[in-house]
Amino acid sequence: MRPLQMVDTKTQYQKIKSAVDAAVIAVMESSQFIGGKVVNDFAAQLAAYNGSKHVIPCANGTDALQIAMMALGLKAGDEVITPSFTYIATVEVAALLGIKPIFVEVDPKTFCLDPAMIEAAITPKTKAIVPVHLYGHAADMEAIMSIAAKHQLFVIEDNAQGIGNDMVFSDGTVKKTGSIGHIGCTSFYPSKNLGAFGDGGAIFTDDDQLASQLTMIASHGQSKRYYHDVVGCNSRLDAMQAAILSIKLKHLDEYISARRKAADYYDAGFANHPKIQIPFRASNNGHVFHQYTLILKDADRNALSDFLATHQIPSMIYYPVPAHKQKMFDAFGGSAYQLPVTDWLTERVISLPIHTELDTEQQDFIISKVLEFLQS
């Protein structure tokens, strides 16, 4: 059996090595490392795939979120509604800009922002909602967009873990996550479903004016070279990463299919176990399984993680401390929040290896050891 990894990017690379190597060499020979045709071509390909009018590449997913908030004119003292059960970048960028994150509870089945809890958190200072498509399961965007329209709020989708996910709306319309809100943001961190060989990110929008603003902010606020119309930042996707991502984008649906197949295999192995809650899948949601995350009931999650490690089985806890309990948010009143669902989840979730190269021999071993621990 091959050694187990949370994400096997090396084996994935071996399968597309010739195409990737040729693309990288072509960039080196062109000596156009920043911007240019390769980056523009990738942006166009990604826009077509995601059903978005504009894609603005940037340096990473965190920058994408920050640039989105800046482009919408959010400023110090404004508020944005966001889950606390998320990677810290989602809310860190708000705090960096002096914007107050208002933490709202998540749905215990989907792990995503609970629409039923949003309206009670809206105040005159609220300017945006930032749903997170956590672990690859989409937030309820139909309900969230309806609430946003009612209260004239912007929606910024954190799609770092959900790229490629299809959502079916009640009228039969199908849209990919990242193309539903006013702005969508994603990350190309190497472990992501569409991962670069370094850092990278992108911003999606259908709004021409917003696209222009996003593009300016990502490039020092320039409308044209050396003419700076707004305060911006320096956030660029380099041509080498764009070339690699162009190759991998062609395989993204194949990668998602492999992840779903692995998730189904895990589900069968853990079916009906009284101490395991397998990942939920809403009927209108095309879960892309960036993570395969279990909820443990009446079992010691940390002890299971330690037990698996003794058998060279990696596992991860995403995320052991919710954002509202992080020290960085003390100044924003984080410790005053009562989020029992979020707290309950952070004490019980555990993610098992899932990636495009996972095989059934590996999964059988992982499943057997999880069950062995729970039966002991």
C-alpha positions in Angstrom: 0.0 0.0 0.0 1.2 3.5 -0.9 1.9 5.8 2.1 -1.1 7.7 3.1 -1.3 11.5 2.8 -4.1 14.1 3.4 -3.5 15.3 -0.2 -1.3 13.5 -2.7 -0.2 16.4 -5.1 2.9 14.5 -6.2 1.1 11.5 -7.7 -1.5 13.9 -9.3 1.4 15.8 -10.8 3.0 12.6 -12.3 -0.2 12.0 -14.3 0.0 15.4 -16.0 3.7 15.9 -15.8 4.5 16.2 -19.5 1.8 18.9 -20.1 2.7 20.8 -16.9 6.5 20.7 -17.6 5.9 21.9 -21.2 3.7 24.8 -20.0 6.3 25.8 -17.4 9.2 25.7 -19.9 7.1 27.8 -22.3 6.7 30.5 -19.7 10.4 30.4 -18.9 11.3 30.7 -22.6 8.9 33.6 -23.0 10.4 35.4 -20.1 7.0 36.9 -19.4 6.6 36.0 -15.8 4.0 38.6 -14.6 0.7 39.1 -16.4 0.5 38.6 -20.1 -1.2 36.1 -22.4 -0.8 33.1 -20.2 -2.5 34.8 -17.2 -5.2 36.3 -19.4 -5.9 33.0 -21.1 -6.3 31.3 -17.8 -8.7 34.0 -16.5 -10.8 33.5 -19.7 -10.9 29.7 -19.3 -11.8 29.9 -15.7 -14.6 32.5 -16.4 -16.0 30.2 -19.0 -15.9 27.2 -16.7 -17.5 29.0 -13.8 -20.1 30.8 -15.8 -18.8 34.2 -14.7 -18.4 37.2 -16.9 -15.1 38.4 -15.3 -12.3 36.7 -13.5 -9.6 38.8 -11.9 -6.5 36.6 -10.9 -4.7 37.6 -7.8 -1.9 36.4 -5.5 -4.0 34.2 -3.0 -7.5 33.6 -1.7 -7.0 35.9 1.3 -6.1 38.8 -1.0 -9.2 38.0 -3.1 -11.4 38.5 -0.1 -9.7 41.7 0.9 -9.8 43.2 -2.6 -13.5 42.2 -2.8 -14.3 44.2 0.4 -12.3 47.2 -0.8 -14.0 47.2 -4.2 -17.4 47.2 -2.6 -16.4 50.3 -0.6 -16.6 48.7 2.8 -14.8 50.8 5.4 -13.9 50.9 9.0 -17.0 50.7 11.2 -19.1 48.7 8.7 -20.2 45.2 9.6 -20.2 42.0 7.6 -22.0 38.8 8.5 -19.9 35.7 8.5 -19.7 32.3 10.1 -17.3 31.7 12.9 -16.8 28.1 11.8 -14.3 28.9 9.0 -10.7 29.3 8.2 -9.5 32.5 9.8 -8.8 34.3 6.4 -12.5 34.8 5.9 -12.8 37.2 8.8 -9.2 38.3 9.2 -9.4 40.5 6.1 -12.5 42.3 7.5 -10.7 43.0 10.8 -7.6 44.2 8.8 -9.8 46.8 7.1 -11.4 47.8 10.4 -14.7 46.1 9.4 -16.5 44.3 12.2 -17.2 40.7 11.6 -20.6 39.7 13.0 -20.5 36.0 13.7 -23.6 33.9 12.8 -24.4 30.3 13.6 -23.9 27.5 11.0 -26.2 24.7 10.0 -25.1 21.6 11.8 -25.6 19.4 8.8 -24.0 21.5 6.1 -21.4 23.3 8.3 -22.3 26.5 6.3 -23.9 29.8 7.3 -27.5 29.2 8.5 -29.9 31.5 6.6 -32.4 31.4 9.5 -29.9 33.1 11.7 -28.9 36.0 9.4 -31.7 38.5 9.6 -31.5 38.8 13.4 -27.8 39.8 13.0 -28.5 42.6 10.5 -28.0 46.2 11.8 -27.9 49.6 10.1 -24.1 49.1 9.8 -24.4 45.8 8.0 -23.1 46.0 4.4 -22.4 42.5 3.3 -22.8 38.7 3.9 -19.8 36.4 3.5 -21.0 32.8 3.1 -18.3 30.1 3.1 -18.8 26.9 1.1 -17.1 24.9 3.8 -15.4 21.5 3.0 -16.9 21.7 -0.5 -20.6 21.8 0.4 -22.3 25.1 -0.7 -24.1 27.4 1.6 -27.8 27.9 0.9 -27.2 30.7 -1.7 -30.8 31.0 -2.8 -31.9 31.9 0.7 -28.9 34.1 1.3 -29.3 36.0 -1.9 -33.0 36.6 -1.1 -32.1 38.0 2.3 -29.4 40.2 0.8 -31.8 41.6 -1.8 -34.4 42.3 0.9 -31.9 44.3 3.0 -29.8 45.7 0.1 -26.6 43.9 1.1 -23.7 42.7 -0.9 -22.8 39.0 -1.0 -19.2 37.9 -1.2 -18.8 34.1 -1.6 -15.8 32.5 0.0 -15.4 29.7 -2.6 -11.9 28.6 -1.7 -13.1 25.1 -0.8 -16.1 24.9 -3.2 -14.9 25.5 -6.7 -16.7 23.4 -9.3 -19.8 22.9 -7.1 -23.1 23.2 -8.9 -26.2 24.6 -7.1 -29.7 23.9 -8.4 -32.2 26.7 -7.6 -35.9 26.2 -7.1 -36.7 27.4 -10.6 -34.3 24.8 -12.1 -31.5 27.2 -12.7 -28.0 25.7 -12.2 -25.1 28.0 -11.1 -21.6 27.2 -10.0 -20.6 28.5 -6.6 -18.5 31.7 -6.9 -20.8 33.0 -9.7 -23.9 33.5 -7.5 -23.0 36.4 -5.2 -22.0 39.9 -6.2 -18.4 38.8 -5.9 -16.9 35.3 -5.6 -13.4 34.6 -4.2 -11.3 31.5 -4.5 -7.8 30.1 -3.6 -5.4 28.1 -5.6 -3.4 26.9 -2.6 -1.8 23.6 -3.6 -4.2 21.4 -1.5 -7.3 22.9 -3.1 -9.4 21.0 -5.6 -7.9 23.3 -8.2 -4.5 23.8 -6.7 -1.4 25.6 -8.1 2.2 24.7 -7.3 2.4 27.7 -5.1 0.0 30.4 -4.0 -2.7 31.9 -6.1 -6.3 33.2 -6.1 -9.0 34.7 -8.2 -12.1 36.9 -8.0 -15.3 36.4 -9.9 -18.0 38.9 -10.8 -20.6 39.6 -13.5 -20.6 43.3 -12.9 -18.5 45.3 -15.3 -18.0 48.3 -13.0 -17.0 46.0 -10.1 -14.6 44.1 -12.4 -12.8 47.4 -13.3 -12.6 48.3 -9.6 -11.3 44.9 -8.6 -8.7 45.0 -11.3 -7.5 48.4 -10.3 -7.2 47.6 -6.6 -5.3 44.4 -7.3 -2.7 46.4 -9.3 -1.8 49.3 -7.0 -5.1 51.1 -7.8 -4.0 51.8 -11.4 -6.4 52.6 -14.2 -3.4 52.5 -16.5 0.3 52.3 -15.8 1.5 54.9 -13.3 -2.0 56.4 -13.0 -3.4 55.5 -9.6 -7.1 56.2 -9.2 -7.7 54.5 -5.9 -5.8 53.0 -3.0 -4.9 49.5 -3.9 -2.5 46.7 -3.2 -0.1 44.5 -5.2 -1.7 41.1 -5.7 -0.8 39.2 -8.9 -1.1 35.6 -10.1 2.3 34.9 -11.8 2.4 33.4 -15.3 4.0 30.1 -14.1 1.1 29.3 -11.8 -1.5 30.4 -14.4 0.1 28.0 -16.9 -0.1 25.1 -14.4 -3.7 26.0 -13.5 -4.7 26.1 -17.1 -3.6 22.4 -17.4 -5.3 21.4 -14.2 -8.5 23.2 -15.0 -9.0 20.8 -17.9 -9.1 18.0 -15.3 -11.1 19.7 -12.5 -14.4 17.8 -13.2 -12.4 14.6 -13.3 -10.8 15.5 -10.0 -14.2 16.3 -8.4 -15.6 13.0 -9.7 -12.7 11.1 -8.0 -13.3 12.9 -4.7 -17.0 12.1 -4.8 -16.2 8.5 -5.6 -13.9 8.3 -2.6 -16.5 10.0 -0.4 -19.1 7.5 -1.4 -16.7 4.7 -0.5 -16.1 6.1 2.9 -19.9 6.5 3.4 -20.5 2.9 2.7 -17.7 1.9 5.1 -19.1 4.0 7.9 -22.8 3.5 7.1 -25.1 3.4 10.1 -22.4 3.5 12.7 -23.9 5.0 15.9 -20.8 7.1 16.7 -20.3 8.5 13.2 -22.2 11.2 11.3 -21.1 11.1 7.7 -21.1 14.2 5.5 -24.5 15.6 4.6 -25.4 16.3 0.9 -28.3 18.6 0.2 -30.3 17.4 -2.8 -29.7 20.7 -4.7 -26.0 20.7 -4.0 -23.1 19.1 -5.8 -20.7 18.6 -2.8 -17.1 18.6 -4.2 -15.4 17.2 -1.1 -12.5 19.5 -0.5 -12.5 17.7 2.8 -14.3 14.5 4.0 -15.3 15.5 7.5 -17.0 13.2 10.0 -18.8 14.3 13.2 -18.0 11.9 16.1 -20.7 11.2 18.7 -19.8 9.8 22.1 -16.2 9.3 21.0 -12.9 11.1 21.8 -12.0 12.9 18.6 -8.5 13.8 19.7 -7.8 10.3 20.8 -8.9 9.0 17.4 -6.5 11.4 15.7 -3.7 10.1 17.9 -4.6 6.5 17.2 -4.7 7.0 13.5 -1.3 8.7 13.6 0.2 5.6 15.3 -0.9 3.7 12.1 0.6 6.4 9.8 -2.9 7.6 8.9 -3.0 11.4 8.7 -6.1 13.3 9.8 -6.9 17.0 10.4 -9.2 19.0 12.6 -10.7 21.9 10.6 -11.0 23.9 12.8 -10.3 23.4 16.5 -10.9 27.0 17.6 -13.7 29.0 16.0 -13.0 32.5 14.9 -15.0 34.2 17.6 -12.8 32.5 20.2 -9.5 33.6 18.6 -7.6 36.2 20.6 -7.4 38.4 17.5 -11.1 39.1 17.8 -11.2 40.0 21.4 -11.3 43.7 20.3 -14.4 42.9 18.2 -16.3 41.3 21.1 -15.7 37.8 19.9 -15.8 36.3 23.4 -19.3 37.6 24.0 -20.8 35.4 21.3 -22.9 32.3 22.1 -22.6 29.9 19.2 -23.4 26.5 20.6 -23.6 24.7 17.2 -20.2 26.1 16.2 -18.7 25.1 19.5 -20.2 21.6 19.3 -18.8 21.1 15.8 -15.3 22.3 16.7 -15.1 19.7 19.4 -16.3 16.8 17.2 -15.2 17.2 13.6 -12.3 15.2 12.1 -11.3 15.1 8.4 -9.9 12.0 6.8 -7.6 11.8 3.8 -9.4 12.6 0.5 -7.8 13.4 -2.8 -7.8 12.4 -6.4 -5.3 9.6 -6.0 -6.8 7.8 -3.1 -7.4 4.1 -3.8 -9.7 1.6 -2.2 -6.9 -0.3 -0.5 -5.9 2.8 1.3 -9.5 3.6 2.2 -10.2 0.1 3.4 -7.2 0.5 5.8 -8.4 3.9 7.0 -12.0 2.7 7.5 -10.8 -0.4 9.4 -8.7 1.6 11.8 -11.4 4.2 12.5 -13.9 1.4 13.2 -11.3 -0.5 15.4 -10.8 2.6 17.5 -14.6 3.2 17.9 -15.2 -0.4 18.9 -12.5 -0.5 21.5 
